[in-house]
């Protein structure tokens, strides 16, 4: 696989970090804990506590503590989030409240990011170089977002550079032990390097970022052909500029490139023999985004922002080292948002906006189109209206509606309402209640209607269905947050999502074709529902110690048959602990995650077993500018059972793919 940096680049960065510490031992580190301000719930800045719609935040401090490198790793410890492997790819998708990744909207600064397969965003394909925080909204609770936000929104907020000059270099290397691709227990099997340079003056701010990850892959039998973990190289580069004078007008622009090279190796069972298979894939994403905002002193503001993005995947499938299929796929999207906020009037904040969206999809195999049309395309125009009404000092009501016109499915209107009530405002205790009801609406994406998801080498294909109907849902959220000073926080939230025409892959009636390849298609389930409870607690029993956890219980049901929906675990658990040692420069963090068994086959009643993992993180500030860190992922080495492809009675295990992983790293930050 090609590389802009040699595999030794990460070692070089780590070495430079260590050697340069003495020269800048007195340089202060930039604080990472920022005020908990959120923007996703209402597209206006509010503190997390005051937001009328429940918003969960992954802060920059948490990202630094846990050494998250990608959006996938950042989402691992968010309560109730289920991460799944994307079929046939070296990546992961997310689901919330029993709804799938296709019903989840992923945004970067409020603008959509391209889906890696025409529908699902691969969370592994976004590095966190410039990220300030990540905001999560669950369910169809906000009128601000339309199609594809039926299950919730994940909004990545990038950092605004400070004035002056700052250079940050980071590097880490790690090992899977005996599972390393080289078969050597101690080896730099996985390497990561990151470089940031940013600064500016009173009017101009700018930022340059580079991130590269190289993973040689892993296997229980490294010298054998099959790899459990793919060999992957990912790189992301970005450049951003902001113009923010003291006047009412501000503007920004960013250009970003992401590239990935991945290699899969596996065996396919053809009666009486196992045939070596290989897939090489090159991915490139070019993203250009920007916007401007004008604000008056009386609260009137007008904002325009947009993005254009091209995502391309070129793959080669080989069988017994001979080329079988050359597949090329391309996704292009453009999105423009206009938003007008009116001045406060009679305790009300009115907001109106327009979203314009266009996307196109091409795919060919061996030079022939694999779509039901030569090029799949759709566009939509959406109008949203919101009124934030402050009924009293303690009671706030948000009313909204969204009108959507889709080029293929016509028009639809979805209303929303949210209520926030401060029921406790004491010196020690504070509490608020949030309730919301909203209608979700999602048109079938281009993959579901036209895409040929061909994995014949793995024994199956999924074919799009042009006559699919749009999904619609009614979402209800009701919860409370209770805090005692800065030492104890309790959260409870109940949810109910009722979905009509839920789009699922028809697993019950596959068609088996030539060569033993099973073909599936999509279908609309007439009625389905998900409901459950999300709970969380954070406790600071001592000044240097914070402990907490969350538990999510989810029930799913096909309301026509009474059967549970597949791949939705009933219980999801998260635990966390952060301890600052007496020297005040060293922190030890523990993160645990687990889930109960999940249904994999309704007809056979098969379940993938439950699982849990523990991660350990250590951070030591050797100087104000230098941080040394280390970690162990999957401390107790819980790894999914290997499935024998020659045994059709084997039940799939969707537990963790990777076993224990140990790494060391350093981060150096120079600032003036």
Secondary structure, DSSP 8 states (H G I E B T S, - for coil): ---SS-TTHHHHHHHHHHHTTGGGTT----------EE-TTTSS-EETTT-SS--EEEEHHHHHHHT--BHHHHHTTSTT-EEEE-TTSS-EEEEBTTB-GGGEEEEETTEE---TTSS---GGG-B-TTEEEEEEEESS--TT--TT-SSEEEEEEE----SEEEEEEEEEEEE-GGGBTTS-SSS--EEEEEEEEEEE-SSEEEEEEEEEEEE--B-TTTTSS--SB-EEEEEEEEEEEEE--SSSEEEEEEEEEEEEEEEEEEEEEETTEEEEEEEEEEEEEEEEEEEEEEE-TTS-EEEEEEEEEEEEEEEEEEETTEEEEEEEEEEEEEEEEEEEE---BTTEEEEEEEEEEEEEEEEEETTEE-SSSSSEEEEEEEEEEEEEEE-SSSEEEEEEEEEEEETTTEEEEEEEEEEEEEEEE-SSEEEEEEEEEEEEEE---HHHHH-EEEEGGGTEEEE--TT---EEEEEEEEEEEEEETTTEEEEEEEEEEEEEEEEEE--SS-EE-GGG-EEEEEEEEEEEEEEEEEEEEEEEEETTEEEEEEEEEEEEEETTT----TT--SEEEEEEEEEE-TTSSEEEEEEEEEE--EEEETTTTEEE--EEEEEEEEEEESSSSEEEEEEEESTT--------TT-TT-----S-SS--EEEEEEEEEEE-
